[in-house]
Amino acid sequence: MVEETVTIMNEVIHQQHRLRIMAALERAAASLDFAILKLVCGATDGNLGAHIRTLQEAGYVEVTKEAVGGRTRTWVELTSAGRRAFREHVSFLEEIVGTQRH
């Protein structure tokens, strides 16, 4: 008997802004700064910061800050756990819409 694996929705990633953050980071394959993620998400500073904190607390992203010209720049990068969780969530979404590749 062949056992079928079932992917489940990731509650942390599924929220619209967090899904956009994760997708942008996955595509970039490197860290992105806060300003770029703000453009990608269309979120306010406070809203974006809260979503990044949620992803950070889940272990999906790492945040680093550096001083540049008297200002602090925030960089966000996927962790290996975040990359894996994002890919699993994308598989879940593909199953729903029937586009999963075999």
Stockholm file with secondary structure:
# STOCKHOLM 1.0

chainA/1-102         MVEETVTIMNEVIHQQHRLRIMAALERAAASLDFAILKLVCGATDGNLGAHIRTLQEAGYVEVTKEAVGGRTRTWVELTSAGRRAFREHVSFLEEIVGTQRH
#=GR chainA/1-102 SS CCCCCCCCCCHHHHSHHHHHHHHHHHHHTSCEEHHHHHHHHTCCHHHHHHHHHHHHHTTSEEEEEEEETTEEEEEEEECHHHHHHHHHHHHHHHHHHTCCCC
#=GC SS_cons         CCCCCCCCCCHHHHSHHHHHHHHHHHHHTSCEEHHHHHHHHTCCHHHHHHHHHHHHHTTSEEEEEEEETTEEEEEEEECHHHHHHHHHHHHHHHHHHTCCCC
//
